[in-house]
Amino acid sequence: MAYPRRTDLIMRVTDSCNQDCSYCYAQPHRNELAMMDSQTLVSSVEKFAGLHDRVNFIWHGGEPLIAGKAFYEKAVALQNGYASHCSFTNSIQTNMTLADDEIIEFLIGRDFNFGTSLDGPEDLHNLTRPLIGGGDSFRQVMRGIGLLRDRGKDLGAIAVLSRPSLTRIRDIYDFFKKEKINFSLNPIMRHRRSLETSFGISPDEYTAAMIQMFDAYFYDMAPIVRCDTIDDFVRSVLTGKPRGCEKMGSCIGFYLAVNPNGDVYPCGRFSGEDEFKLGNINRDSIKEIKNSLPYLRLQSRSHENISGCADCEVRNLCNGGCAFSAWGQSGDYMDKDHFCESYKQIYLYIARAVRGELEKAKDGKSTR
């Protein structure tokens, strides 16, 4: 079996979290006692080191900083022990509320990259991302970001687009611009807990919100931050190639996710779902994991075998969307993404806007 030169490994170091986000798709599997054990950490480093030139570890959760400094000291020491086999990079996706000087100094000193979750202005963020017990989290997040910036380190943020966000799109853009934080804007995942809340949004609402964000960002004459989600849409329109894991039809081959007990899944979104379990990193070889039936089934997913995609004019850019989003909505990962029609309308709107600006540029009249 041939392996890619680079792979991304999502390490779900704990299911525990100190926040109680209204839309968290991982909520059904939260186990406050689950923490990644030493054997799982060793197996993950050891088994991937010999197969790839570069392995990017994405430390995730739950909230990964709950694991503490000693956990990451051990992880880095293990990676250093296999440095002759391949190169390692590390990213951590943290809510930043537990950041302190000691852990930040350590992670920056080992070249970790940082990402966080921040839903926009203080009132909006506190509504959607409260602490366990109901406390506000915004100021703790911003304090953690400040610890990074005091040391010359920056980060990107994921903002989740939920119902309370729909009337605040301009506020969200202005907030990230004011704070100079690059961001992505991702729709709330349609799955379990989020289906039971009032925070879910329809495809039409998602389309309208993303078009509003595109207009704010694309026509900003003094942009100082990136909206990575919009950039991906624009690059896809310009290159004719999909951008973002959810537009690949099947993300199989791009990621694997390892749970605290060593169970392996196609990505972090599928973690804990028994029908998508690929094996266990402590018991199974990578070859066995990639030859598992769920892996092979997901690998076959593309716009060519998803109903309704064959005649779509943007099928090569969307590829039926995210398998998890399709499965979470209908129970069938071979369906289209819940937001598939949204993607189409967004691509078409952006294509018209980009063509219009290119035509204006030819005439020296571009507004950008």
N, C-alpha and C positions, 0 to 999 in steps of 0.2 A: 504494500500500500504506500502510495506517495503522499508525503505530508508537505503543506505549504511552508515556505521559509519563515513566515511569521504567524503567530497565533495569539489570540486574546483569550485570557482565562479569567472568568468572573469568579472571584473567591468570596462566597457568602460566609463571612467569618462568624456571623452570629445572626440568629433570627430576632434577637432582642432589640428593642428600640425605645428611646425615651420620648418619642413623639407619637401622636395619635392622629395621623393625617386622615382626613375624611374619605379620601379616595384610594387608600393604599391597597393595591391588588395583592400584596403579600400577607395581608391581615389574617386569612384563615389558617396560615401555617405558623403564626408567631408562637414561639416557645421561649419563654423567658429564661430557660435553663440551657438552651442550645448554644454552645460555643465550639468553634472548630478545635478539634483535638490535634495533638502533635503528630500523630501518624498520618492524618489527612494532609497536614501541611507538608510533611516530608514527602509523601507519595506524589503530591501535586508538583512539587519542584523537581523531584527525581525523574518522574516518568515523562514529563514534557521537555526536560532539558536535553535529552538525547535525540529528539525528533525534529527540532526546529532551530534555525539560526538565531531567532529572537522570540522571546516569550514576554508578552505584556500582561502583567498581573493587575487586574482591576479589583481592588479591595472594596467589598460591598457588604450590604446587610439586608435587613436591619440597619443598625447604626454601627459601622465598623470601628469607631473610636472606643466603643465599649470594651473591645478586646484589650486595650491598654498598650503601653509602650513595649513591654516585655514580649508581647506576641510579635510585634513587627521587628524587634531586634532579632528574634529567632528566625523570622522569615528572611530577612536580609542576609543573615549569617548562612542560611541554607543556600540561598542564591549565590553567594560568594563562593561557596564550596563547589559549585558547578559552573563557575565562570569560564572554565576552559572548554566547556561543551557548547555554550551559547551565551548570548547577551540577554540580560533581563532589564525590563523597565517596569515601573510601578506607578499606578494611579489609584487614588482613593476617592470614592464617592461618599461624602459625609455631610450630615446636616450642619456641621460646624459648631453645634451648641456645646459640645463637650471639649472643644479645643482649649488647650492651655499651652503655656510657654514651653514646657518640657517636651510634649509630644510633637508640637509644631517644629521646634528646633531639630528634633531627631529626624522627622520625615523630610524636611527641607534639606537637611544635611545629607540625606541619601537619595536626593533627586526625585522625590515623589512629586507627581502632578496631582492637582486637586480639582475636584468638582463638587458642587453643592446643589441644594434644592432651595429655591427662593422664588415665591410666587408673585413678587412685585411689591408694591407699597405696603407699609406696615400693617394697616388695617386689613388688607386683603390676605396677606400672608398669615397673620394671626388667626383669621377665620378658617382657613383651609389647612393649616399646619400647626395646630396647638400642641403643647407638651402633654404627656400623660398626666391626667388629673385636671387638664383644662387651662394651664398657664400659657402665657404668650411666649413665643419663641423668637420673634423677629430680632429683638435687640441682642439676644445671645448669638444668633447667626452673624449679625453685623460685627459683633465684638470678635468672633472667630475670624472673620474675613480681615478685620483690622490687624490681628496677630500675624497673618500672612503678609499683608502689605507693609507692615512695619519692618519686615525682613526682605522686602523687595520681591515677594512672590505674589502672583495673581492667580485667579481661578476663573472657571466658567460656571454658569448656573443653569439649571433646568427649571423652567417655570411650567407648571401644569395648568393647562387651559381647562377650567371647569365652569360651571354655571355662574358663580359669582364673578368670574373674570370677564364675562362676555360684554359687559357694559364699561369695562375698564381697560380696553386694549391700548388706547393712547396713553393712559396713566402708566400702564406697565412699561411701554416703550420709553416714556419720559423718565421713569424711575431708573431703569437700567442705564440709560444714557447719563443721567445725573451722577449715578454711582460709578460709572465707567466699568460696568461688569458685562462682559460678553455673555449671551444667553441663547438658549433654545426654548421654543414654545411647543410643548407636546400635549396632545389631547389626553384627557382622562381615559385610562384604560377601561374598556367595557368588560368587567369581570367581577363576579361574586359581590363583594362588599360595595363596590362602586355602583353596581346595578341597583342596589337597595337604597342608595342615598338620592337626594334631590340635586346632587351636584353634577350628574351626567349631562352631556350635551348631545344634540342631534347632528347628523352630517351637515345639514344646512347651516346650523349655527357655527359649526367648526369652519365651514367654507367662508362664511361672512367674516368671522373673526380673523382668519388668516389673511384674507384680502385686505382687511383694515390694517393689519400689522405690516403687510407688504407695502401698502401705500405710505404708511408712516416712515418706514425704514428706507425704501427704495428712493423716495423723493425727498429725503432729508438732505439738505444742501450742506450740512456740516456733521456728517456721521462720525461718531467717535467710538462706537461699539459695534460689534457684529451680532446679528441675529442669525445664528448658524442654521436654523431651520429654513429661513427664507433663502439664505445663501445656497443651501442644498437644492431647493426648488429651482433657483435661477441657473445654477450650474448644470442641472439635469436638462433644462430647456436648451441651454447653449451647446451642450455636448451630445445630447441624445442618449445619455447613460444614466442609470439610476444612482441616486446618492442616499445613504442612510440605510441601516440594516433592515428597516421595516419595508423598504422598497425593493428588496432583493428576491421576493417571492418566497424563498427559503433562506434563513440566515445560517443554515447548517454549513459548517466549514469556516465560518467567520468567528464564532464564539463557542465556548463550552462553559458551563457554570458548575461549580463544585459547592455543594451544601456543607454545613458544619460536620455532618456525619460521613462525608465522602461521597454521597450520592451525586451522580453527574446528570445534568440536564442540558438541553440544547441552548438555552440562554436563561438569564436570571428570571425572566417572566414566567417560564414554565416550572421553576423550582417548586418542588413539593407535590407536583401533579403526577400521580403514579403512572398514568398511561404514557408519560413522556420521559420516564426515568430510563437512562441509557446504560446504567451500570453503576459501579462503585469504584472510585479511584484507588481504594486500598486493596481491592480484590481482583479487579479486571485490568487487562492491558488496554492501552489506547486503541489498539487494533480491534479488540473485542467491543469496546464502547462504540467505535465508529462503524462496526458491522451489526450493531443491534437493530432490531426491527423498527423501533420508533425513529432512530436516526435515518435509516434508509427511506422510510416513508416520508419524513419531512424533507429529505433531500430531493425527492421527486416533485415537490410542489413548485409550480411555475405558472405563468399566465397561459401556457399552452394546455394545461389540464384543469383550469379553474373556470367554472361555468360563468359565462358572461364576459370573459376577458378577450375572446378571440377577435371581436369586432371593435374593440376599444382603441381609439386613436393614440392613447398614451400608455398602452399596455407595456411597452418596453421600458417605460420610466417608473411604472408603479408595480408591475408584476403581481397584481392581486393583493398587494399590501402585506401587512404583518400576519403571520400564521396564528400567533397568540391572540391578536385582536379578533380574528375570524372565529377562532375556537371559543374564546370567552363570550362572544355574542350568541353564536348558534350551536356550539358544541361540535362543530366540524371544521378542522383546520384547513380543509380543502375548499372552503367557501372563500368569498372575497372578504377582505378587511371591511369592518363596519364603516370605515371612513373612505372607502375606495372611490365613491362618486365625488367625495370632497376633493380628493387628490386630483382627480381629472379636472374639476372646475378650477382649482387653484393653478394647475399647470397651464391650462388654456388662458386664464386671465393673465398670468405672468408672461406667457409667450407673446400675447398681444401688446402688453406694456413694453417689453424689451424690444420687440420689432418697431414699435412706435418711436422709442428713444433712438434706436439705430438709424431710423429714417430721418429723424430730426437732426441727428449728428451729421449726417451727410450734407444737410442743408445749413449746418451751423446754428441750429435752433434748439439743441438739446437742453432740457431743464436740469440735467445732471452734470 
